[in-house]
């Protein structure tokens, strides 16, 4: 396989994963959505800050998920 074919397959896979992920959010509460968004953003941030380290990505996802969860709480 050449590089262009691999990039096309990877791009199609990313689009499919994004579509499935967005469809899975339809039954989520606001707090659940904020947790998922926080985890995703944290994972990206952790990966960028650590140069793609798996530990940095997982740590960023955990921290982002906790922050998203807390931000999404109903204030009564």
N, C-alpha and C positions, 0 to 999 in steps of 0.2 A: 504494500500500500504506500502511496506517496503521501506527503505531508498535507496536501490540500484535502485529500479524501478523509484523513484522520481528523482534520479541523472541522470538516462538514459534519462528520458523525458526532463529534464532541459537541458542536453547536446545537445539533438536533436533539441530542440527549439532554443538554441543559435546558432547552426550551420545553421539552416534555416534562422534565422534573419540576420546572417552575409552574407549569400548567397544573400538574397534579397537586403540588403544594398549595397553590391558591384555591383549588377546589376543595381541599381538605379543611380549609379555614371557614367554610360556610356555616358550620354548626358551632363554631367557637364563641365563647363569651368575649367581651371586650378585654378582660384581663388575660384570657388565654392568648388572644391575638397579640397583645402587648408583650407577653412573655416570649412568644415565638419570634416576633420582630426584634426584640432585644437580644435574643440568643443568636439570631442570624447576623445582626449588626455587630455583636460582640465577637462572633467567630471571624468575620471579615477583618475587624479591627485587630484582633489578636494575631491573625495570620500576617497582616501587613506589618505590625510592629515587631514581630519576631522573625520575619523573613520566611514565613511559611512553615514554621515549626508546628508539629502536631500538638505539642503541649500548649503552645501559645494559642492555637486555634481553639482547642477544647476549653482552656482556661477563659478565653475571651467569651466563648459561648455561654459558659456557666455564669460569669459575672454579668454579661448582658441579659441573660434570662432572669436572673434575680432582680436586676434593676427594672426590667420591663414588667415583671410581676408586681413589684412594689408600686411602680408608677400607675399600673392598671387597677389598683385596689379602689373600691368605692369608698369615698370619704363621707361618712355619715355624721 
